[in-house]
Amino acid sequence: MNSITASSWPAAVGSAVSASKSCCSAAEDFIRFSNMGKILCLELGQTCRVTNYTHAMPLASIDEILTELKAGRAIVLVDDEQRENEGDFVVAAEKITPEMVNFLTRTGGGYLCVALDGVICDRLELDLAPSRNNARSTAFTVSVEGHPHHGIGTGVSAKDRATTIRLLSDPTTGPADFTRPGHVNPLRARDGGVLVRTGQTEGSVDLCRLAGLQSAAAIIEIVKPDGDMARMPELKAMCVEHKLKMCSVGQVIQWRLAREIMVTRIEPHDGEDIETPEGVFRLFAWRSSVDALPHIAFTAGGIGRLNTGAVVKQSMPTLVRMHRRDIFSDVFGTLKNGKNGNGQSEIRSALRAIAKNGRGVLVYLRSEGSGFDLPDRLQRIHRPEKDDPNAPDLTRPDGVAAGIHPMDLREFGIGGQILRDLGLTKLRLLTNHPKGSMPGLHAFGLDIVDQVKL
């Protein structure tokens, strides 16, 4: 392998050589300069070598991402930072320029679109394009172009497309400001954003809204020169090369769940007693803004009770079991994935442990089935309008177009909000999972102090 000296590097990179101590020893110990997945690792006082990009690059915080979008800079939004998944360039539509359109199309190489929320689509009368749009597919609307009275020419140039994209984000425009079909392709994001459909369309719109901008984003897939989709190693390298920040859809989900109230108690707000073979528990229920069915919890030891309308805070560590609804396993005792144990026995064991302890919580998350096997399909909620673009997409990893992030993260977030509403702060988690394998709940003001085998 050929070696190169620091003197042959661009000045901006060469000036940072002194920050490096040992080549490739740790992420913070080397300087990175990218070329589609390759990294030149600088070692102080020695020659350098070219290596494959395998080092961790931390994702930016959502606050950092929002700052970038406000400034009109592009960011990269990835499906899932833990997997070799795809990434999109995202730019706030109202900040777009002809120069940025050129950068997106030439560097991204994918299909330039404009993600819009439902309010904008309805105001501009952007109907869904004739296709097999459903709750999981990408919701393309009819293509558009800015009207000639806005100075639009052929509509193909970067200047024309930038003008059309800005017009789509302009709250003062209406249907008459556009002609159709055109050279810009709007996408309709699902109402509820990433908490309903965990896609980059929704993620980009959510980020723009959270930045205090119009809910409209120019997005384009990032494609490698060979035509394949760029994956995490190439995306990280590209961010280094172009000094861009990157975040994941999962981060947007966590950010929203930690800051937005998604669950509200159903009357009676103080719950009511319910008798089970394991003892008497207090039953509470919550309505979720992103799920079809209410979620419920069985509590013991006064947890969740109200005092003059306010929940009684619990300072002691509390025994907690989080259980996801599975009708066939919970009611009929069918085995989970052919393994020993079933939902019915897990629920009974959890209730016995809570009753024996004298205080605790069993949260029963009643999310809609999302799989393609018969039992999972039978658990879905029937909706007369099956092609409703705002129908919740409860994602699975192999879903079509939206299947990019396991549903468990969102469920765990909803569960976290329920636990917080019950007044909990410290948890002793009843689980069969290895210690340390559960998602963090610090954003909800919750701390897992122990994991107890179920």
TORBA-280803 format. One record per residue (C-alpha): residue number from 1; residue in three letters; x, y, z. Coordinates in Angstrom, 2 decimals. Example, Ala and Ser with C-alpha at 12.3 -4.5 7.8 and 13.67 -1.06 7.14 Angstrom:
2
NUMI   pos   code      east     north        up
NUMI     1    ALA     12.30     -4.50      7.80
NUMI     2    SER     13.67     -1.06      7.14
// end
This chain:
454
NUMI   pos   code      east     north        up
NUMI     1    MET      0.00      0.00      0.00
NUMI     2    ASN      1.37      3.41     -0.93
NUMI     3    SER      2.24      5.83      1.84
NUMI     4    ILE      1.74      9.57      1.77
NUMI     5    THR      3.09     12.27      4.03
NUMI     6    ALA      1.12     14.93      5.78
NUMI     7    SER      2.63     17.54      3.47
NUMI     8    SER      0.64     16.09      0.57
NUMI     9    TRP     -2.67     16.63      2.35
NUMI    10    PRO     -4.98     19.61      1.95
NUMI    11    ALA     -3.95     22.40      4.29
NUMI    12    ALA     -7.10     22.11      6.37
NUMI    13    VAL     -6.33     18.48      7.13
NUMI    14    GLY     -2.58     18.84      7.45
NUMI    15    SER     -2.99     21.56     10.06
NUMI    16    ALA     -4.78     19.10     12.31
NUMI    17    VAL     -2.04     16.45     12.29
NUMI    18    SER     -0.79     17.47     15.69
NUMI    19    ALA     -4.09     16.36     17.21
NUMI    20    SER     -3.37     12.74     16.33
NUMI    21    LYS     -1.29     10.38     18.46
NUMI    22    SER     -1.55      6.86     17.06
NUMI    23    CYS     -2.97      5.77     13.74
NUMI    24    CYS     -6.38      4.12     13.98
NUMI    25    SER     -6.08      3.53     17.73
NUMI    26    ALA     -9.35      5.22     18.66
NUMI    27    ALA    -11.92      7.48     17.12
NUMI    28    GLU    -10.61     10.53     18.93
NUMI    29    ASP     -6.97      9.81     18.10
NUMI    30    PHE     -7.02     10.19     14.33
NUMI    31    ILE     -7.88     12.77     11.73
NUMI    32    ARG    -10.28     11.64      9.03
NUMI    33    PHE    -10.47     12.74      5.44
NUMI    34    SER    -12.99     10.89      3.32
NUMI    35    ASN    -13.44      9.73     -0.22
NUMI    36    MET    -16.61      7.57     -0.39
NUMI    37    GLY    -15.78      5.16      2.38
NUMI    38    LYS    -11.98      5.43      2.50
NUMI    39    ILE    -10.20      7.14      5.37
NUMI    40    LEU     -6.70      8.56      5.45
NUMI    41    CYS     -5.49      8.17      9.03
NUMI    42    LEU     -2.81     10.69     10.00
NUMI    43    GLU     -0.18      9.68     12.50
NUMI    44    LEU      1.95     12.37     14.05
NUMI    45    GLY      5.55     12.25     12.83
NUMI    46    GLN      4.99      9.21     10.63
NUMI    47    THR      3.69      8.38      7.20
NUMI    48    CYS      0.02      7.59      6.74
NUMI    49    ARG     -1.86      4.69      5.27
NUMI    50    VAL     -5.23      4.31      3.59
NUMI    51    THR     -7.69      2.15      5.49
NUMI    52    ASN    -11.32      1.17      5.17
NUMI    53    TYR    -13.66      3.37      7.18
NUMI    54    THR    -14.60      1.35     10.24
NUMI    55    HIS    -14.30      3.90     13.02
NUMI    56    ALA    -17.25      5.19     14.95
NUMI    57    MET    -18.48      8.67     14.15
NUMI    58    PRO    -20.88     10.02     16.73
NUMI    59    LEU    -24.21     11.23     15.47
NUMI    60    ALA    -25.07     14.85     16.09
NUMI    61    SER    -27.62     15.78     18.72
NUMI    62    ILE    -31.06     16.84     17.56
NUMI    63    ASP    -30.36     20.34     18.87
NUMI    64    GLU    -27.30     20.53     16.61
NUMI    65    ILE    -29.33     19.25     13.66
NUMI    66    LEU    -32.01     21.90     14.21
NUMI    67    THR    -29.34     24.60     14.24
NUMI    68    GLU    -28.03     23.35     10.89
NUMI    69    LEU    -31.48     23.35      9.32
NUMI    70    LYS    -32.23     26.86     10.58
NUMI    71    ALA    -29.00     28.03      8.95
NUMI    72    GLY    -29.99     26.51      5.61
NUMI    73    ARG    -27.35     23.80      5.71
NUMI    74    ALA    -27.89     20.21      4.61
NUMI    75    ILE    -27.89     17.35      7.09
NUMI    76    VAL    -27.94     13.58      6.60
NUMI    77    LEU    -30.87     11.60      8.03
NUMI    78    VAL    -30.32      7.85      8.35
NUMI    79    ASP    -32.77      5.04      8.91
NUMI    80    ASP    -31.01      3.44     11.86
NUMI    81    GLU    -27.51      4.16     13.14
NUMI    82    GLN    -27.12      0.55     14.28
NUMI    83    ARG    -27.62     -0.98     10.85
NUMI    84    GLU    -26.10     -0.65      7.36
NUMI    85    ASN    -29.02      1.47      6.26
NUMI    86    GLU    -29.67      4.25      3.80
NUMI    87    GLY    -29.38      7.99      4.23
NUMI    88    ASP    -30.98     11.08      2.74
NUMI    89    PHE    -29.77     14.63      2.44
NUMI    90    VAL    -32.30     16.93      4.10
NUMI    91    VAL    -32.59     20.70      3.65
NUMI    92    ALA    -35.36     22.97      4.91
NUMI    93    ALA    -37.46     23.74      1.84
NUMI    94    GLU    -37.77     27.44      2.64
NUMI    95    LYS    -33.96     27.72      2.79
NUMI    96    ILE    -33.25     26.02     -0.55
NUMI    97    THR    -31.06     27.74     -3.16
NUMI    98    PRO    -30.05     26.84     -6.74
NUMI    99    GLU    -26.57     26.05     -5.42
NUMI   100    MET    -28.02     23.68     -2.85
NUMI   101    VAL    -30.17     21.97     -5.50
NUMI   102    ASN    -26.99     21.39     -7.52
NUMI   103    PHE    -25.22     19.97     -4.48
NUMI   104    LEU    -28.11     17.66     -3.60
NUMI   105    THR    -28.55     16.26     -7.11
NUMI   106    ARG    -24.86     15.92     -7.95
NUMI   107    THR    -23.64     14.64     -4.60
NUMI   108    GLY    -26.76     12.76     -3.52
NUMI   109    GLY    -27.56     11.24     -6.87
NUMI   110    GLY    -31.03     10.05     -5.84
NUMI   111    TYR    -34.52     11.33     -6.56
NUMI   112    LEU    -35.06     14.90     -5.36
NUMI   113    CYS    -38.41     15.26     -3.57
NUMI   114    VAL    -40.12     17.67     -1.20
NUMI   115    ALA    -41.64     16.18      1.95
NUMI   116    LEU    -44.69     18.13      3.15
NUMI   117    ASP    -47.11     17.74      6.02
NUMI   118    GLY    -50.77     17.03      5.37
NUMI   119    VAL    -51.85     20.62      6.07
NUMI   120    ILE    -49.67     21.96      3.26
NUMI   121    CYS    -50.74     19.21      0.87
NUMI   122    ASP    -54.41     19.92      1.54
NUMI   123    ARG    -53.98     23.68      1.17
NUMI   124    LEU    -52.22     23.27     -2.18
NUMI   125    GLU    -54.65     20.53     -3.29
NUMI   126    LEU    -51.84     18.06     -3.81
NUMI   127    ASP    -53.71     14.80     -4.27
NUMI   128    LEU    -51.90     11.49     -4.01
NUMI   129    ALA    -50.55     10.33     -7.35
NUMI   130    PRO    -52.44      7.42     -8.96
NUMI   131    SER    -50.64      4.39     -7.57
NUMI   132    ARG    -50.93      1.69     -4.97
NUMI   133    ASN    -50.42      4.13     -2.12
NUMI   134    ASN    -51.15      2.55      1.24
NUMI   135    ALA    -50.15      2.92      4.85
NUMI   136    ARG    -46.64      1.60      4.20
NUMI   137    SER    -45.79      2.98      0.77
NUMI   138    THR    -44.14      6.30      0.01
NUMI   139    ALA    -46.99      8.78     -0.48
NUMI   140    PHE    -46.12     10.63     -3.69
NUMI   141    THR    -48.51     13.37     -4.72
NUMI   142    VAL    -48.92     14.70     -8.25
NUMI   143    SER    -45.73     16.39     -9.46
NUMI   144    VAL    -45.74     20.17     -9.66
NUMI   145    GLU    -43.95     23.20    -11.00
NUMI   146    GLY    -44.12     26.82     -9.97
NUMI   147    HIS    -46.40     28.87    -12.19
NUMI   148    PRO    -44.68     30.92    -14.94
NUMI   149    HIS    -45.78     34.13    -13.22
NUMI   150    HIS    -43.17     33.26    -10.56
NUMI   151    GLY    -40.45     33.38    -13.20
NUMI   152    ILE    -40.35     29.64    -13.82
NUMI   153    GLY    -38.97     28.65    -17.23
NUMI   154    THR    -38.75     25.01    -18.28
NUMI   155    GLY    -38.80     23.92    -14.65
NUMI   156    VAL    -35.72     21.73    -15.09
NUMI   157    SER    -32.97     24.12    -14.05
NUMI   158    ALA    -31.66     24.26    -10.51
NUMI   159    LYS    -32.98     27.80    -10.25
NUMI   160    ASP    -36.49     26.78    -11.34
NUMI   161    ARG    -36.58     23.79     -9.01
NUMI   162    ALA    -35.32     25.86     -6.08
NUMI   163    THR    -38.06     28.41     -6.75
NUMI   164    THR    -40.73     25.69     -6.89
NUMI   165    ILE    -39.47     24.10     -3.67
NUMI   166    ARG    -39.55     27.45     -1.85
NUMI   167    LEU    -43.07     28.10     -3.17
NUMI   168    LEU    -44.21     24.76     -1.74
NUMI   169    SER    -43.03     25.87      1.69
NUMI   170    ASP    -44.50     29.38      1.41
NUMI   171    PRO    -47.62     29.61      3.63
NUMI   172    THR    -49.09     32.31      1.35
NUMI   173    THR    -49.20     30.18     -1.82
NUMI   174    GLY    -52.21     28.29     -3.12
NUMI   175    PRO    -53.11     25.83     -5.89
NUMI   176    ALA    -53.01     28.58     -8.54
NUMI   177    ASP    -49.30     29.14     -7.86
NUMI   178    PHE    -48.42     25.79     -9.43
NUMI   179    THR    -48.84     23.92    -12.67
NUMI   180    ARG    -49.03     20.14    -12.83
NUMI   181    PRO    -47.46     17.84    -13.76
NUMI   182    GLY    -44.02     19.31    -13.19
NUMI   183    HIS    -40.42     18.55    -12.30
NUMI   184    VAL    -40.72     18.60     -8.49
NUMI   185    ASN    -42.16     15.62     -6.64
NUMI   186    PRO    -43.90     16.30     -3.32
NUMI   187    LEU    -44.32     13.57     -0.71
NUMI   188    ARG    -47.10     13.61      1.87
NUMI   189    ALA    -45.88     12.86      5.38
NUMI   190    ARG    -48.21     10.98      7.71
NUMI   191    ASP    -49.95     12.98     10.41
NUMI   192    GLY    -48.12     12.29     13.65
NUMI   193    GLY    -44.73     12.14     11.95
NUMI   194    VAL    -42.15      9.57     13.02
NUMI   195    LEU    -44.38      8.39     15.85
NUMI   196    VAL    -46.79      7.04     13.24
NUMI   197    ARG    -44.52      6.16     10.32
NUMI   198    THR    -40.81      5.82     11.02
NUMI   199    GLY    -39.68      7.04      7.61
NUMI   200    GLN    -37.34      9.73      6.37
NUMI   201    THR    -40.26     11.59      4.82
NUMI   202    GLU    -41.79     12.01      8.26
NUMI   203    GLY    -38.40     12.49      9.94
NUMI   204    SER    -37.44     15.37      7.66
NUMI   205    VAL    -40.79     17.13      8.13
NUMI   206    ASP    -40.61     16.65     11.91
NUMI   207    LEU    -37.10     18.12     12.02
NUMI   208    CYS    -38.12     21.21     10.06
NUMI   209    ARG    -41.14     21.72     12.30
NUMI   210    LEU    -39.04     21.27     15.44
NUMI   211    ALA    -36.60     23.86     14.06
NUMI   212    GLY    -39.43     26.39     13.96
NUMI   213    LEU    -39.57     26.30     10.17
NUMI   214    GLN    -42.34     25.35      7.76
NUMI   215    SER    -43.10     21.62      7.76
NUMI   216    ALA    -41.46     21.14      4.38
NUMI   217    ALA    -38.10     19.59      3.51
NUMI   218    ALA    -36.16     18.91      0.33
NUMI   219    ILE    -34.86     15.34      0.55
NUMI   220    ILE    -32.83     13.12     -1.74
NUMI   221    GLU    -31.36      9.64     -1.36
NUMI   222    ILE    -27.57      9.35     -1.23
NUMI   223    VAL    -26.26      7.01     -3.92
NUMI   224    LYS    -22.71      5.78     -4.45
NUMI   225    PRO    -20.94      6.33     -7.80
NUMI   226    ASP    -21.54      2.68     -8.70
NUMI   227    GLY    -25.30      3.17     -8.38
NUMI   228    ASP    -25.80      1.30     -5.11
NUMI   229    MET    -27.29      3.04     -2.10
NUMI   230    ALA    -24.72      4.56      0.23
NUMI   231    ARG    -24.66      2.79      3.59
NUMI   232    MET    -23.46      3.88      7.00
NUMI   233    PRO    -19.68      3.71      6.34
NUMI   234    GLU    -20.02      5.77      3.15
NUMI   235    LEU    -22.48      8.16      4.78
NUMI   236    LYS    -20.14      8.83      7.69
NUMI   237    ALA    -17.27      9.41      5.29
NUMI   238    MET    -19.34     11.79      3.19
NUMI   239    CYS    -20.29     13.78      6.27
NUMI   240    VAL    -16.61     14.20      7.12
NUMI   241    GLU    -15.77     15.23      3.57
NUMI   242    HIS    -18.53     17.83      3.30
NUMI   243    LYS    -18.55     18.85      6.98
NUMI   244    LEU    -22.15     17.76      7.46
NUMI   245    LYS    -23.95     16.58     10.56
NUMI   246    MET    -25.92     13.36     10.68
NUMI   247    CYS    -28.74     12.01     12.85
NUMI   248    SER    -31.12      9.06     12.77
NUMI   249    VAL    -34.88      8.67     12.63
NUMI   250    GLY    -34.58      6.90     15.98
NUMI   251    GLN    -33.13     10.04     17.53
NUMI   252    VAL    -36.09     12.07     16.27
NUMI   253    ILE    -38.46      9.51     17.82
NUMI   254    GLN    -36.67      9.65     21.17
NUMI   255    TRP    -36.51     13.46     21.10
NUMI   256    ARG    -40.23     13.78     20.48
NUMI   257    LEU    -41.23     11.14     22.99
NUMI   258    ALA    -39.16     12.84     25.66
NUMI   259    ARG    -40.73     16.25     25.04
NUMI   260    GLU    -44.25     15.72     23.72
NUMI   261    ILE    -47.15     14.30     25.73
NUMI   262    MET    -48.46     11.36     23.72
NUMI   263    VAL    -50.66      9.69     26.36
NUMI   264    THR    -53.59     10.95     28.45
NUMI   265    ARG    -55.46      9.11     31.20
NUMI   266    ILE    -58.91      7.76     30.50
NUMI   267    GLU    -61.59      8.18     33.16
NUMI   268    PRO    -61.73      7.23     35.92
NUMI   269    HIS    -58.40      9.06     36.23
NUMI   270    ASP    -57.82      7.58     39.69
NUMI   271    GLY    -58.30      4.07     38.30
NUMI   272    GLU    -60.45      1.31     39.70
NUMI   273    ASP    -59.83     -1.97     41.51
NUMI   274    ILE    -59.81     -5.19     39.53
NUMI   275    GLU    -59.58     -8.68     41.01
NUMI   276    THR    -57.28    -11.29     39.48
NUMI   277    PRO    -56.16    -14.77     40.60
NUMI   278    GLU    -52.95    -13.10     41.79
NUMI   279    GLY    -54.76    -10.50     43.89
NUMI   280    VAL    -56.46     -7.12     43.65
NUMI   281    PHE    -54.78     -4.52     41.45
NUMI   282    ARG    -55.60     -0.95     40.47
NUMI   283    LEU    -56.42     -0.66     36.76
NUMI   284    PHE    -55.50      2.50     34.82
NUMI   285    ALA    -55.88      3.25     31.12
NUMI   286    TRP    -54.35      5.78     28.72
NUMI   287    ARG    -55.31      6.98     25.28
NUMI   288    SER    -52.37      7.36     22.90
NUMI   289    SER    -52.28      9.83     20.02
NUMI   290    VAL    -50.46      7.29     17.84
NUMI   291    ASP    -52.19      4.00     18.67
NUMI   292    ALA    -55.66      2.68     17.92
NUMI   293    LEU    -56.23      0.99     21.29
NUMI   294    PRO    -55.85      2.35     24.83
NUMI   295    HIS    -52.88      1.11     26.86
NUMI   296    ILE    -53.46     -0.20     30.38
NUMI   297    ALA    -51.55     -0.80     33.59
NUMI   298    PHE    -52.11     -2.94     36.69
NUMI   299    THR    -50.62     -1.36     39.81
NUMI   300    ALA    -50.20     -2.32     43.45
NUMI   301    GLY    -49.16     -0.37     46.52
NUMI   302    GLY    -50.99      2.85     45.71
NUMI   303    ILE    -48.96      3.57     42.59
NUMI   304    GLY    -50.74      5.90     40.17
NUMI   305    ARG    -53.28      7.17     42.70
NUMI   306    LEU    -54.15     10.86     42.70
NUMI   307    ASN    -54.00     13.28     45.62
NUMI   308    THR    -56.11     16.40     45.03
NUMI   309    GLY    -55.82     15.78     41.31
NUMI   310    ALA    -52.05     15.25     41.20
NUMI   311    VAL    -50.30     11.91     40.95
NUMI   312    VAL    -48.47     10.74     44.07
NUMI   313    LYS    -44.73     10.68     43.29
NUMI   314    GLN    -42.87      7.45     44.03
NUMI   315    SER    -39.30      7.89     45.29
NUMI   316    MET    -38.61      4.22     46.03
NUMI   317    PRO    -37.45      1.84     43.26
NUMI   318    THR    -40.55      0.17     41.81
NUMI   319    LEU    -40.95     -3.29     40.33
NUMI   320    VAL    -42.06     -2.83     36.68
NUMI   321    ARG    -42.99     -5.18     33.88
NUMI   322    MET    -43.52     -3.91     30.31
NUMI   323    HIS    -45.60     -6.29     28.18
NUMI   324    ARG    -46.55     -5.95     24.54
NUMI   325    ARG    -49.97     -7.25     23.53
NUMI   326    ASP    -50.06    -10.58     21.70
NUMI   327    ILE    -53.61    -11.93     21.74
NUMI   328    PHE    -52.75    -15.48     20.73
NUMI   329    SER    -49.94    -15.82     23.26
NUMI   330    ASP    -51.63    -13.83     26.03
NUMI   331    VAL    -55.08    -15.43     25.76
NUMI   332    PHE    -54.52    -18.85     24.23
NUMI   333    GLY    -51.01    -19.50     25.50
NUMI   334    THR    -49.38    -20.05     22.11
NUMI   335    LEU    -45.60    -20.20     22.30
NUMI   336    LYS    -43.61    -17.14     21.25
NUMI   337    ASN    -41.56    -17.87     18.13
NUMI   338    GLY    -41.68    -21.56     18.91
NUMI   339    LYS    -39.83    -21.06     22.21
NUMI   340    ASN    -40.77    -22.08     25.70
NUMI   341    GLY    -42.94    -19.62     27.57
NUMI   342    ASN    -45.84    -17.52     26.42
NUMI   343    GLY    -47.46    -14.18     27.10
NUMI   344    GLN    -50.06    -15.68     29.41
NUMI   345    SER    -47.47    -17.22     31.73
NUMI   346    GLU    -45.33    -14.06     31.64
NUMI   347    ILE    -48.29    -11.89     32.68
NUMI   348    ARG    -49.23    -14.27     35.49
NUMI   349    SER    -45.61    -14.44     36.71
NUMI   350    ALA    -45.28    -10.66     36.66
NUMI   351    LEU    -48.51    -10.14     38.61
NUMI   352    ARG    -47.45    -12.74     41.18
NUMI   353    ALA    -44.08    -11.03     41.63
NUMI   354    ILE    -45.73     -7.62     42.04
NUMI   355    ALA    -48.30     -8.98     44.50
NUMI   356    LYS    -45.57    -10.67     46.53
NUMI   357    ASN    -43.52     -7.48     46.56
NUMI   358    GLY    -46.54     -5.42     47.64
NUMI   359    ARG    -46.00     -2.66     45.09
NUMI   360    GLY    -45.28     -2.54     41.40
NUMI   361    VAL    -46.63     -2.01     37.89
NUMI   362    LEU    -47.50     -4.16     34.88
NUMI   363    VAL    -47.84     -1.97     31.77
NUMI   364    TYR    -49.77     -3.68     28.98
NUMI   365    LEU    -49.03     -1.98     25.65
NUMI   366    ARG    -51.88     -2.66     23.22
NUMI   367    SER    -50.27     -1.59     19.96
NUMI   368    GLU    -51.71     -2.81     16.71
NUMI   369    GLY    -50.30     -5.93     15.05
NUMI   370    SER    -48.04     -5.13     12.11
NUMI   371    GLY    -46.75     -8.45     10.82
NUMI   372    PHE    -47.56    -10.46      7.74
NUMI   373    ASP    -48.23    -13.83      9.35
NUMI   374    LEU    -51.87    -14.78      9.99
NUMI   375    PRO    -51.95    -14.32     13.80
NUMI   376    ASP    -50.42    -10.85     13.51
NUMI   377    ARG    -52.77     -9.83     10.72
NUMI   378    LEU    -55.77    -10.86     12.81
NUMI   379    GLN    -54.70     -8.40     15.51
NUMI   380    ARG    -54.91     -5.35     13.28
NUMI   381    ILE    -57.67     -2.81     13.66
NUMI   382    HIS    -60.01     -2.73     10.68
NUMI   383    ARG    -60.20      0.65      9.02
NUMI   384    PRO    -62.79      1.27      6.30
NUMI   385    GLU    -60.39      3.55      4.44
NUMI   386    LYS    -57.41      1.24      4.13
NUMI   387    ASP    -55.58      3.66      1.83
NUMI   388    ASP    -55.88      6.59      4.22
NUMI   389    PRO    -52.50      8.35      3.92
NUMI   390    ASN    -52.61      9.13      7.62
NUMI   391    ALA    -53.32      5.57      8.77
NUMI   392    PRO    -50.74      4.58     11.40
NUMI   393    ASP    -47.90      2.47     10.06
NUMI   394    LEU    -46.75      0.29     12.94
NUMI   395    THR    -43.43     -0.66     11.45
NUMI   396    ARG    -41.59     -3.94     11.30
NUMI   397    PRO    -38.01     -4.21     10.06
NUMI   398    ASP    -38.99     -5.78      6.71
NUMI   399    GLY    -41.89     -3.43      6.00
NUMI   400    VAL    -42.18     -1.87      2.55
NUMI   401    ALA    -40.79      1.68      2.18
NUMI   402    ALA    -41.34      2.49      5.85
NUMI   403    GLY    -39.85     -0.61      7.45
NUMI   404    ILE    -36.75      1.09      8.73
NUMI   405    HIS    -36.89      1.12     12.49
NUMI   406    PRO    -38.22     -1.56     14.85
NUMI   407    MET    -41.41     -0.59     16.53
NUMI   408    ASP    -39.98     -1.42     19.96
NUMI   409    LEU    -38.34      1.99     20.37
NUMI   410    ARG    -41.62      3.86     19.99
NUMI   411    GLU    -43.46      1.37     22.20
NUMI   412    PHE    -40.83      1.71     24.88
NUMI   413    GLY    -41.19      5.48     24.66
NUMI   414    ILE    -44.97      5.32     25.09
NUMI   415    GLY    -44.40      2.98     28.01
NUMI   416    GLY    -41.93      5.45     29.46
NUMI   417    GLN    -44.53      8.21     29.33
NUMI   418    ILE    -47.02      5.95     31.11
NUMI   419    LEU    -44.51      5.16     33.86
NUMI   420    ARG    -43.78      8.84     34.29
NUMI   421    ASP    -47.52      9.56     34.50
NUMI   422    LEU    -47.73      6.99     37.30
NUMI   423    GLY    -45.22      9.03     39.29
NUMI   424    LEU    -42.28      6.63     38.95
NUMI   425    THR    -38.63      7.65     38.81
NUMI   426    LYS    -36.62      4.54     39.73
NUMI   427    LEU    -37.37      1.15     38.19
NUMI   428    ARG    -36.61     -2.46     39.03
NUMI   429    LEU    -37.35     -4.00     35.65
NUMI   430    LEU    -38.92     -7.47     35.49
NUMI   431    THR    -37.41     -8.96     32.34
NUMI   432    ASN    -35.90    -12.00     30.67
NUMI   433    HIS    -33.50     -9.87     28.65
NUMI   434    PRO    -29.79     -9.62     29.53
NUMI   435    LYS    -28.79     -6.75     31.75
NUMI   436    GLY    -28.04     -3.57     29.85
NUMI   437    SER    -30.06     -4.61     26.80
NUMI   438    MET    -33.05     -2.35     27.44
NUMI   439    PRO    -33.40      1.09     25.84
NUMI   440    GLY    -32.42      4.04     28.01
NUMI   441    LEU    -35.17      5.94     29.75
NUMI   442    HIS    -33.18      8.84     31.15
NUMI   443    ALA    -34.92     11.23     28.76
NUMI   444    PHE    -38.18     10.45     30.58
NUMI   445    GLY    -36.75     11.13     34.01
NUMI   446    LEU    -36.62      7.38     34.68
NUMI   447    ASP    -33.70      5.31     35.89
NUMI   448    ILE    -33.41      1.52     35.73
NUMI   449    VAL    -31.64      0.71     38.99
NUMI   450    ASP    -31.99     -3.07     38.68
NUMI   451    GLN    -33.17     -5.81     36.35
NUMI   452    VAL    -35.02     -8.68     38.01
NUMI   453    LYS    -35.39    -12.01     36.23
NUMI   454    LEU    -39.03    -12.77     35.50
// end
